Amino acid sequence: MLPTESSSYRRGMELTLPVLAGMVSTAVFAGSVLPMLHKALRTRELSSYSLSNIALANIGNVVHSVYVFDLPPGPIWFLHGFYLVSSALMLYWYLGSHSAPRRRALASSGQGLA
């Protein structure tokens, strides 16, 4: 069935029960990820994370964006935007934490100098 002018698809962001539920769940999901991001930022200890998992999360988020941003603006946009940023940060921090020891090892062995 195609959406019509009277359908909830066209209503935008009226404060209905589904929109309220989306707002609450967005806050809960984002709140559940914040401690992980805080610890990763504070300690830079990401050895327990898998590069393939973080990379797949980023790929999935980018592909899922095609769907999410076709929806009318609402809580899902904020939640998905949060997931996009948080998974990109984890990838950036992961790559940074794993390339720094390699750079230090190359510099101390003299191989990093050309």
Contacts in CASP RR format, 6 or more apart in sequence:
PFRMAT RR
TARGET T0000
AUTHOR 0000-0000-0000
METHOD contacts of the structure
MODEL  1
MLPTESSSYRRGMELTLPVLAGMVSTAVFAGSVLPMLHKALRTRELSSYS
LSNIALANIGNVVHSVYVFDLPPGPIWFLHGFYLVSSALMLYWYLGSHSA
PRRRALASSGQGLA
3 9 0 8 1.000
3 10 0 8 1.000
4 10 0 8 1.000
8 16 0 8 1.000
8 18 0 8 1.000
9 72 0 8 1.000
10 72 0 8 1.000
11 72 0 8 1.000
12 72 0 8 1.000
12 73 0 8 1.000
12 74 0 8 1.000
13 19 0 8 1.000
13 72 0 8 1.000
13 73 0 8 1.000
13 74 0 8 1.000
19 74 0 8 1.000
19 75 0 8 1.000
22 75 0 8 1.000
22 76 0 8 1.000
22 79 0 8 1.000
23 75 0 8 1.000
25 75 0 8 1.000
25 79 0 8 1.000
26 75 0 8 1.000
26 76 0 8 1.000
26 78 0 8 1.000
26 79 0 8 1.000
26 82 0 8 1.000
29 79 0 8 1.000
29 82 0 8 1.000
30 79 0 8 1.000
30 82 0 8 1.000
33 82 0 8 1.000
33 83 0 8 1.000
33 86 0 8 1.000
37 86 0 8 1.000
37 89 0 8 1.000
37 90 0 8 1.000
39 45 0 8 1.000
40 46 0 8 1.000
40 89 0 8 1.000
40 90 0 8 1.000
40 93 0 8 1.000
41 89 0 8 1.000
41 93 0 8 1.000
44 93 0 8 1.000
44 97 0 8 1.000
45 97 0 8 1.000
46 90 0 8 1.000
46 93 0 8 1.000
46 94 0 8 1.000
46 97 0 8 1.000
46 98 0 8 1.000
47 97 0 8 1.000
49 90 0 8 1.000
49 94 0 8 1.000
51 94 0 8 1.000
51 98 0 8 1.000
54 87 0 8 1.000
54 90 0 8 1.000
54 91 0 8 1.000
54 94 0 8 1.000
55 91 0 8 1.000
57 87 0 8 1.000
57 90 0 8 1.000
58 87 0 8 1.000
58 88 0 8 1.000
58 91 0 8 1.000
61 80 0 8 1.000
61 83 0 8 1.000
61 84 0 8 1.000
61 87 0 8 1.000
62 84 0 8 1.000
64 80 0 8 1.000
65 80 0 8 1.000
65 84 0 8 1.000
68 76 0 8 1.000
68 77 0 8 1.000
68 80 0 8 1.000
69 77 0 8 1.000
69 80 0 8 1.000
71 77 0 8 1.000
106 112 0 8 1.000
107 113 0 8 1.000
END
